[in-house]
């Protein structure tokens, strides 16, 4: 949904930037900031409220429902920075800057990997060197991802704020229907298409989950490997 919303802004910001109309581009950028704040806060609230119900809907084993709920809750907390990462990343791409979102994405992944290693596993020795580990398991993985997402959101926000063409510094965040409505006309159909695809995946995943933990783990691994082939197409 957030990605679909960002596409609505991408089309108009890219058009304004292509026409060297900085004033018009900044109007769309200001509204993208407003939407980021609203969607970020609302999605955080909604997802936090349903986080412990998601595992039940996904038909995970009863033994791990509580753990899965805690994982989802921690993972959903930084929805505001995650929303900022998606929308502001799209804003920068619309202005022709595709390298900054890529660099921020690399930083997020590196932070995530390092924190996963430190938080998931207990303190251990490698080649005679003792490496600290929190030993938090699944919860450590959730914390690592949340911290990484938060760092990514902050970095991409700062980069957008400093950008010479699409900076939102000093812009009014008052809702402007003349800007929002055209963007939503593009975003809503894309949103419905993505929602349908995601819903289908959720139904399929819940069917896999009903087969047990081993089937779920195997499916997750296979799906991760498969993504290596279709992500370049999205790019």
N, C-alpha and C positions, 0 to 999 in steps of 0.2 A: 504493500500500500504506500509506504513512504517513498519507495523508488518510483512508483507511478506518479506520485505528486511531483517529485523532482523533475520528471520528464516534461511536465507541463511548463515549468519555469525554464527548463533548458531550451525549449523551442523558441520562446520569446526573447530570452536574454541573448541567445546566439544571434537571432535576427537583428536585435538592436546593436550588438557589438559589431556585427558584420557591416552595418550601415554607419558605424562610427557615431552612433547616437548615445553618448554616455549618459545623458539625462534620463532617457527612456530606460536604458539598461538598469540604472540605479533604482528606478521606480519598481521594476520587477524584483530586484535584489532585496529592497526593503520589505516587500510583501513575502518574499521567501523566508526572511528572518522571522516575520510574524507567524507564518505557517509553521516554521521549525519550533518555535516556542509553544504554540498551541498544541500541535501534534505530539511534540515531545512530552509535555506534561500530561496530556490526556492519555496517551498510550502507556505511559509509566503507571498511571493510576489503574487503568483497566487491566493491564497485564499483571500487575502486582496482585490485584484482587482475584484473578483467575489462575494464578500460577500453581496453586495446589490442586486445582481441578483439572488442569491440562493432562497430568499423568493418567488420571482416571479416564478421561476422554480418549487418550491414546492407548488404553488397554494394557498398560505396563503391569508387570507382576505385582501383586499386592505387597510383597515384601519390600519393594523399592519405591512404592508410591510416595512415602514421606520424604525420602532422600531426593527423589526426582523433583518433588514440589519445591524443596529447599534450593535445589540447583536452578530451577526455572526462576524462582523469586530473585535470587542474587543476580542471575543473568539479565533479568528484565529491568533491574533498578536503573542502570545508566541509559535508559531509552532516549533521554534528551540529548546527550552527546552522540549517541548512535544516529539519531535523526539528523543532527547537525552534520555528521560525517557524510551522510548520504546526500542531503540537499545541498550543502555548501560545496561538496565535492563536485556535484553536478553543475553548480554555478560557476566554479572555476573552469570546468571543462567547456562550458558554454562560451567562456571568454577566451578559449583557445589554450588554456593551461592544463594539459593532461599530466604533466610531470609531477606537479605538487601533490595531487591526490595519490599518485603512485608512490611517491616517497613517504607520505604519511601512512599509506597502507603497509609498506615494508616495515616501518617503525612499529606499527601496531602488531604485526605478526611476530617480530623479534621479541618485543616486550611480552607478548602472550606466551611464546615458547619458553623464554627464560623463567617467567613467573610460574608457568605450569610445572617446570622441572623443580623449582624451589618449593612450591606449595603442595604439589601432589605427593611427592615421595618423602620418606623420612630421611634424617641425616645419615649419610653413607660415606664410605671411603672409596675413592677412585684413584688408582695408581699411587696409593699411599697418602693421598690428600683428602682430608675430611671436608666434605661439602655439606653445608647446612640444608636441611629439608624440614618443612613444617609437618609433613605427613598427614595432610588434610584430605587426601583422596579426591573424590568427586567434588566436594565443596571447594577444595583448593583450585580445581580446574575452573569452577564457576567464578571464583574471586579473581583469578588470573585474567579471564576473559573480560570481566567487568572493568577491571583496572585498565586493561589495554584499550577497550572501547572508549573509556573516559579520556584517556590520553589522546587518542585519535581525534575525538570530537573537539577537544581543546585546541589541538594543533591546527586542524583544518579551519576552525573558527578564526584563529589568529591570522592564518594565511589569507583568508578571505577579507578580514578587516584591513589588512595591509595592502591588498591588491590595488593597483592604480586605477583599474577600470571598473571593478565590481565591488569595491569596498562599501560597507554599509555605515561607515563612520558619519555621524551627524544626520542620518536619514530618518524621516518620520516613519513610525511603525503603525500609523493609523490605517485601518482597513480601507482598501480602495477597490470597490467592486469593478471598476473599469479595467483593473489589472487582474484581479483574482478570477473573475468569471471566464475570460478567455483561456487562462491557464487551466482552470478546472475542466473546461470543455475538452481539452486534450488529455488531462490527467485521469478523469473519471472512466472513460472507456478502457484506457490502459489499466486502470486499477481493477476494473471488473474482470478483465482478461487474466491478470495476475492472481486475483482472488480465486478465480475458478481453477487455475492451475495448482495453486497452493492447497486449496480445499481437496482437490483430487489426491495430492501427495499425502495430506494428513489422513485421509480415509485409507489409502494404501498402506501407510506406515502403521496405522492402528491395527490393520489386518496382520501385518508382519509381527507386531508386538504381541498379538494374541497367541502366537506360536511359541513364545518363550524367550528367555534372555539370549540364548545362543543364536537363534534366528535373527533377533534384533541386532546383535553385535555384528553378525555376518552381513546383514543388509546395510548397516551403517558403513562398514568398511568398503563394501562394494560401491555404494553410492558416492563415497568420498573419492574413490579412484575414478569412477565414471565422470565426476565433475571436472577432472583434468582435461577431458576431451570437449565438453560443451562450453566451458567458461571462455576459451579463446573465441568461440563464435559470438558470445555475448559482447566480448571486448570489441 
